[in-house]
Amino acid sequence: MTRGLAAASALAALALLRLATAVPPVLEVGLLGLGLAGLAIAAGWRWAASGAAVVFLVAYAAALRIEDRRLAVEPALAFGLTLVLLLGAVDLIARTRGAHVQGPVVAAALGRWLGLVGGTLAAAFTALVLAGRLAAALPPAVAPLLAAAGALAGVWVLAALIRRTGGADRAPR
């Protein structure tokens, strides 16, 4: 079941890439990412999954650049979530290699992933609504400062998450 979720997320990333562009070289790069994802799923190698995510992301960025499209939030959010699910599923495959994984373990992991997806969607759409209202009320000169503050807040959140997850396993110094 975990391998199926990983495979579905890799195929979804390729489908979203295809929706972004029909340029053959970009789609060929996407097929390379699909091949790396298949290798990661079959062997349980995290490095191959990370490589697949990078290849998919580069191909998606190239597709947006070639098509000269503005970044739409919904497809980009779906694309990012497919990559997160791919990486999470391959990580679970790697951690449970050789173990007999029962249904409750997979169900718990799937519940956490669905919670992540739901929380991400809710946060993104709430931010879109608030940003639209705020953009109408503020002068254009303030926009770069707000973007920088948002980026800084994002980095702080990531740093806090990394510190929290790494803090419990570290030995005292």
Sequence and secondary structure as in RCSB ss.txt:
>XXXX:A:sequence
MTRGLAAASALAALALLRLATAVPPVLEVGLLGLGLAGLAIAAGWRWAASGAAVVFLVAYAAALRIEDRRLAVEP
ALAFGLTLVLLLGAVDLIARTRGAHVQGPVVAAALGRWLGLVGGTLAAAFTALVLAGRLAAALPPAVAPLLAAAG
ALAGVWVLAALIRRTGGADRAPR
>XXXX:A:secstr
 HHHHHHHHHHHHHHHHHHH   HHHHHHHHHHHHHHHHHHHHT HHHHHHHHHHHHHHHHHHHHHHT    HHH
HHHHHHHHHHHHHHHHHHHHTTTS   HHHHHHHHHHHHHHHHHHHHHHHHHHHHHHHHHHHS GGGHHHHHHHH
HHHHHHHHHHHHHHHHHTTS   
